[in-house]
Amino acid sequence: MYDDGHEREDVVAYHKEVFLPFLKSVESRLMEWNEDLLPNPTDQVLSDELQPLIMVRHDECTFNANDGTRFVWTDEEYNPIRKKGRGQGLHVSERVTPIGRLGGGRVCEILKCGGDIWWDGVKLLDQVLTKAIPVFEEEFPGCQGLFMFGNATSHMKYAEDALRVTKRNLEDGGKNAKIMRSTVIADDAHPERGWWQSIVRADGTLKGLRAVLTERNLWPSGGPRFLTQCSIKSSSGKSKLNSKCLKGSNCCASGLLALQPDFKAQKGELQEAIEKVGHLVLFYPPFHCELNFIEYFWGAAKRYTRENCEYDFPSLKRLVPEAMNQIPNQLIWKYAR
């Protein structure tokens, strides 16, 4: 799956057109440290608008109670009986910088997972705003953070009032209608001006696709009627909505609105929240987990928990924090290098 994913057209395009150019644009600002975890001397003087930039890598990992060593030495008369299932799990959400865990582990969240309890975008956003950013600003005063995340759906979640064309009706209101924020539409003749468009009418009714497009002079007068969204045949022969229209097209009302600059520029809730308080966000290309050095961190923690596994949940709750705490900052620095 990962080999195929690396070659996918959209993944390659994101890698070449977004991810690498962004890193290149901030390369001169990135902080570096030597093996003593002291900042490397530099002659570069940055302005207040160009603060030193520090990468903060995020990832999540699950540890299970019965995840022990795969092979053991035994005598001829003794064969340990292993539990067949993976056992109860702990979900860990952590952040590391090039010189250690952010805040020495104060940001880390450990959650018992399973059943109806799972880590999601709401918990992640709360962790970032109430823990990660305050701890970063305390630990690295005067610096700007580059918070890096994988392309998981929970990381890309949109705010409830975001400019999205999904679940929009052709006409005003309807059961699928959701409140949407107002927007500023660029004026091609006068880019510095633009004009304000409210997506909600004075009585609180959400405007439909037709009304929004008409106000933008995009609804054809006297021409063919637009569909809300195009349909295609699935492999089973049933009709389903064409999700490609939501990436922008001239074939239907949803596709046409998705082409508009303000809708195309809509960012996820996590990115909006971090940028609002003055830090930067970058998402890894899909299928490129090897670009995140925190994977080495997880490997070291997993090795410790497997070697000390006692095959019960109480010991797992003790082992997981212990496993992360025993990884020295110098080793994390080497992973980053």
C-alpha positions as CSV (number, residue, x, y, z in Angstrom):
1,M,0.0,0.0,0.0
2,Y,2.8,2.4,0.9
3,D,4.8,1.7,-2.2
4,D,1.8,2.3,-4.4
5,G,0.8,5.4,-2.4
6,H,4.2,7.1,-3.0
7,E,3.6,7.0,-6.7
8,R,0.0,8.3,-6.6
9,E,-0.5,11.3,-8.8
10,D,-2.0,13.6,-6.1
11,V,0.6,12.5,-3.6
12,V,3.5,13.2,-5.9
13,A,2.0,16.6,-6.8
14,Y,1.6,17.6,-3.1
15,H,5.2,16.5,-2.4
16,K,6.7,18.5,-5.2
17,E,4.3,21.5,-5.3
18,V,3.6,22.1,-1.6
19,F,5.6,20.1,0.9
20,L,9.2,20.5,-0.4
21,P,8.8,24.2,-1.6
22,F,7.4,25.1,1.8
23,L,10.4,23.5,3.6
24,K,12.7,25.3,1.2
25,S,11.1,28.6,1.9
26,V,11.7,28.3,5.7
27,E,15.0,26.5,5.6
28,S,17.1,29.5,6.5
29,R,15.0,30.1,9.6
30,L,15.2,26.5,11.1
31,M,17.0,26.3,14.4
32,E,19.8,23.7,14.7
33,W,21.6,22.3,17.7
34,N,24.9,20.5,18.3
35,E,25.4,17.1,20.0
36,D,25.5,18.9,23.4
37,L,22.0,20.2,22.6
38,L,23.2,23.8,22.4
39,P,22.1,26.0,19.5
40,N,24.6,26.1,16.7
41,P,26.1,29.6,16.3
42,T,24.8,31.6,13.4
43,D,25.6,35.0,11.9
44,Q,22.0,35.4,10.6
45,V,20.0,38.1,12.3
46,L,16.2,37.6,11.9
47,S,13.6,40.4,12.3
48,D,10.6,40.2,14.6
49,E,8.6,39.1,11.6
50,L,11.1,36.3,10.9
51,Q,11.6,34.5,14.2
52,P,13.8,31.4,14.6
53,L,11.7,28.5,13.5
54,I,11.5,25.1,15.4
55,M,9.9,22.0,14.0
56,V,7.5,20.2,16.4
57,R,6.8,16.7,15.1
58,H,3.5,15.1,16.1
59,D,2.3,11.5,15.9
60,E,0.1,9.0,17.6
61,C,0.9,5.4,18.6
62,T,-1.0,2.5,20.2
63,F,0.6,0.2,22.8
64,N,-1.1,-3.1,23.8
65,A,-0.9,-5.1,27.0
66,N,0.0,-8.4,25.3
67,D,2.6,-7.0,22.9
68,G,5.7,-8.8,24.1
69,T,8.9,-10.1,22.6
70,R,8.4,-12.4,19.6
71,F,11.2,-14.9,20.4
72,V,12.5,-16.2,23.8
73,W,15.0,-18.8,24.9
74,T,13.3,-21.7,26.7
75,D,14.4,-25.1,28.0
76,E,13.1,-28.4,26.6
77,E,10.5,-28.9,29.4
78,Y,9.2,-25.4,29.6
79,N,7.2,-23.5,27.0
80,P,5.6,-20.2,28.0
81,I,1.9,-19.9,27.1
82,R,1.2,-16.7,25.4
83,K,-2.1,-14.8,25.3
84,K,-3.6,-14.9,21.8
85,G,-5.1,-11.5,21.7
86,R,-3.3,-8.1,21.6
87,G,-5.0,-7.1,24.9
88,Q,-6.2,-3.7,26.1
89,G,-4.5,-0.7,24.5
90,L,-3.3,2.7,25.3
91,H,-3.3,5.5,22.7
92,V,-0.5,8.0,23.0
93,S,-0.4,11.4,21.3
94,E,3.1,13.0,21.6
95,R,5.2,15.8,20.2
96,V,9.0,15.9,19.9
97,T,11.4,18.7,18.9
98,P,14.9,18.1,17.6
99,I,16.2,18.2,21.2
100,G,13.7,16.1,23.0
101,R,10.0,15.7,23.9
102,L,8.1,19.0,24.0
103,G,8.0,20.2,27.6
104,G,9.8,17.0,28.7
105,G,6.6,15.1,28.1
106,R,4.2,17.5,29.7
107,V,2.2,17.7,26.4
108,C,1.8,14.0,26.0
109,E,-1.7,12.5,26.2
110,I,-2.2,8.9,27.1
111,L,-5.7,7.5,26.6
112,K,-7.2,4.1,27.3
113,C,-8.7,3.1,23.9
114,G,-11.3,0.7,22.7
115,G,-15.0,0.4,22.6
116,D,-16.5,4.0,22.3
117,I,-13.3,5.7,23.5
118,W,-11.0,6.9,20.8
119,W,-8.7,9.8,20.1
120,D,-10.3,12.2,17.6
121,G,-9.9,15.7,16.1
122,V,-11.6,17.4,19.0
123,K,-9.2,15.9,21.6
124,L,-6.2,16.8,19.3
125,L,-7.3,20.4,18.9
126,D,-7.7,20.8,22.7
127,Q,-4.3,19.2,23.3
128,V,-2.7,21.7,20.8
129,L,-4.3,24.8,22.1
130,T,-4.3,24.1,25.9
131,K,-1.0,22.3,26.2
132,A,1.3,22.2,23.1
133,I,1.3,25.9,22.2
134,P,1.6,27.3,25.8
135,V,4.4,24.8,26.6
136,F,6.2,25.6,23.3
137,E,6.1,29.3,24.0
138,E,7.4,28.8,27.5
139,E,10.2,26.5,26.4
140,F,11.3,28.4,23.3
141,P,10.5,32.1,24.0
142,G,10.8,34.4,20.9
143,C,10.6,31.5,18.5
144,Q,7.9,30.4,16.1
145,G,6.7,26.8,15.9
146,L,6.3,24.7,12.8
147,F,3.8,22.1,13.9
148,M,3.9,19.1,11.6
149,F,1.1,16.5,11.3
150,G,0.3,13.5,9.2
151,N,-2.6,13.5,6.7
152,A,-5.0,11.7,8.9
153,T,-8.7,12.7,8.5
154,S,-8.8,13.8,12.2
155,H,-6.0,16.3,11.5
156,M,-7.8,17.7,8.4
157,K,-11.2,18.2,10.0
158,Y,-13.0,21.4,9.1
159,A,-14.7,23.8,11.5
160,E,-18.5,23.6,11.7
161,D,-18.9,27.0,9.9
162,A,-16.1,26.4,7.3
163,L,-16.6,27.3,3.7
164,R,-17.4,23.9,2.3
165,V,-19.7,22.8,-0.6
166,T,-20.5,19.4,0.9
167,K,-24.1,18.9,2.2
168,R,-25.3,22.0,0.5
169,N,-28.7,22.3,-1.0
170,L,-29.4,23.9,-4.4
171,E,-32.2,26.1,-2.9
172,D,-32.2,28.0,0.4
173,G,-32.5,26.1,3.7
174,G,-33.2,22.4,3.9
175,K,-32.5,19.6,6.4
176,N,-28.8,19.4,5.4
177,A,-28.2,23.1,5.8
178,K,-25.4,24.1,8.2
179,I,-24.4,27.6,9.4
180,M,-21.5,28.9,7.3
181,R,-19.2,31.9,7.9
182,S,-19.4,35.0,5.7
183,T,-16.6,35.5,3.2
184,V,-14.7,38.1,1.3
185,I,-14.8,37.7,-2.5
186,A,-11.8,39.0,-4.5
187,D,-12.5,41.7,-7.1
188,D,-10.5,40.9,-10.2
189,A,-10.4,44.5,-11.3
190,H,-9.4,45.8,-7.9
191,P,-7.7,42.9,-5.9
192,E,-7.1,45.1,-2.9
193,R,-10.8,45.7,-2.4
194,G,-13.0,42.6,-2.6
195,W,-16.6,42.5,-1.4
196,W,-18.4,40.9,1.5
197,Q,-20.8,38.0,1.0
198,S,-23.0,36.6,3.8
199,I,-23.9,32.9,3.3
200,V,-26.9,33.3,5.7
201,R,-30.0,35.5,5.1
202,A,-31.2,38.0,7.6
203,D,-33.8,35.6,8.9
204,G,-31.1,33.0,9.6
205,T,-31.8,30.8,6.6
206,L,-28.7,29.4,4.9
207,K,-28.5,30.4,1.2
208,G,-28.5,27.6,-1.3
209,L,-26.0,27.0,-4.0
210,R,-28.1,28.9,-6.6
211,A,-28.3,32.0,-4.5
212,V,-24.6,32.0,-3.6
213,L,-23.6,31.5,-7.3
214,T,-26.1,34.1,-8.5
215,E,-24.7,36.8,-6.2
216,R,-21.3,36.0,-7.7
217,N,-22.6,36.3,-11.3
218,L,-21.8,32.6,-11.9
219,W,-25.4,31.2,-12.3
220,P,-26.2,31.0,-16.0
221,S,-29.2,33.2,-16.9
222,G,-31.5,31.4,-19.3
223,G,-29.1,28.5,-19.7
224,P,-29.3,24.9,-18.5
225,R,-30.2,24.2,-14.9
226,F,-27.3,23.1,-12.8
227,L,-27.5,19.9,-10.8
228,T,-26.5,20.1,-7.1
229,Q,-23.8,17.6,-7.7
230,C,-23.1,15.1,-10.5
231,S,-23.7,11.4,-10.1
232,I,-21.7,8.4,-11.3
233,K,-22.3,4.6,-11.4
234,S,-20.6,2.6,-8.7
235,S,-19.1,-0.8,-9.2
236,S,-22.3,-2.4,-8.1
237,G,-24.3,-0.5,-10.7
238,K,-25.9,1.9,-8.2
239,S,-25.8,5.7,-8.6
240,K,-23.7,7.7,-6.2
241,L,-22.5,11.3,-6.0
242,N,-19.2,12.1,-7.8
243,S,-16.8,13.2,-5.1
244,K,-14.4,14.6,-7.8
245,C,-16.8,17.5,-8.4
246,L,-16.0,18.8,-4.9
247,K,-12.5,19.4,-6.0
248,G,-13.8,21.9,-8.6
249,S,-15.5,21.7,-12.0
250,N,-17.9,23.4,-14.3
251,C,-20.3,20.5,-14.5
252,C,-22.6,21.2,-11.5
253,A,-23.3,23.8,-8.8
254,S,-21.2,22.2,-6.1
255,G,-18.2,21.9,-8.5
256,L,-18.5,25.5,-9.7
257,L,-18.6,26.8,-6.1
258,A,-15.6,24.6,-5.2
259,L,-13.6,26.4,-7.9
260,Q,-14.0,29.7,-6.2
261,P,-10.7,31.0,-4.5
262,D,-12.2,31.6,-1.0
263,F,-13.7,28.0,-1.0
264,K,-10.4,26.5,-2.4
265,A,-8.4,28.4,0.3
266,Q,-10.4,27.0,3.2
267,K,-8.1,25.4,5.8
268,G,-8.9,22.8,8.4
269,E,-9.9,23.7,11.9
270,L,-6.5,22.6,13.4
271,Q,-4.5,24.7,10.9
272,E,-6.7,27.7,11.4
273,A,-6.4,27.6,15.2
274,I,-2.6,27.2,15.2
275,E,-2.0,30.0,12.6
276,K,-4.4,32.3,14.5
277,V,-2.0,32.3,17.4
278,G,1.1,33.0,15.2
279,H,2.6,29.6,14.5
280,L,2.9,27.6,11.2
281,V,1.5,24.2,10.2
282,L,2.7,21.7,7.6
283,F,1.2,18.3,6.8
284,Y,3.2,15.4,5.6
285,P,2.5,13.9,2.2
286,P,0.2,10.8,2.5
287,F,2.0,7.5,2.8
288,H,5.3,9.3,3.9
289,C,5.5,8.3,7.5
290,E,9.3,7.8,7.1
291,L,9.7,11.6,6.8
292,N,8.8,11.9,10.5
293,F,11.7,11.1,12.8
294,I,9.3,10.5,15.7
295,E,8.9,7.0,14.2
296,Y,12.4,6.2,15.6
297,F,11.1,7.4,19.0
298,W,8.1,5.1,18.9
299,G,10.5,2.2,17.9
300,A,12.6,2.8,21.0
301,A,9.5,3.0,23.2
302,K,8.0,-0.2,21.7
303,R,11.2,-2.1,22.2
304,Y,11.3,-1.2,25.9
305,T,7.6,-2.2,26.5
306,R,8.1,-5.5,24.6
307,E,11.2,-6.4,26.5
308,N,9.5,-5.7,29.8
309,C,6.0,-6.9,29.0
310,E,4.1,-8.5,31.9
311,Y,0.9,-9.3,29.8
312,D,-1.6,-7.2,31.9
313,F,-3.1,-3.8,31.6
314,P,-1.9,-2.3,34.9
315,S,1.7,-3.0,34.0
316,L,1.2,-1.5,30.5
317,K,0.0,1.8,32.1
318,R,3.2,1.9,34.1
319,L,5.5,0.8,31.3
320,V,4.4,3.3,28.6
321,P,5.4,6.5,30.4
322,E,8.5,4.7,31.6
323,A,9.4,3.7,28.1
324,M,9.2,7.3,26.8
325,N,11.0,8.8,29.7
326,Q,14.0,6.5,29.3
327,I,14.8,7.7,25.8
328,P,17.6,10.3,26.2
329,N,17.3,13.7,24.5
330,Q,20.7,13.1,22.8
331,L,19.2,10.0,21.1
332,I,16.2,12.1,19.9
333,W,18.6,14.7,18.5
334,K,20.3,11.9,16.5
335,Y,16.9,10.8,15.2
336,A,16.3,14.3,14.0
337,R,19.7,14.6,12.4
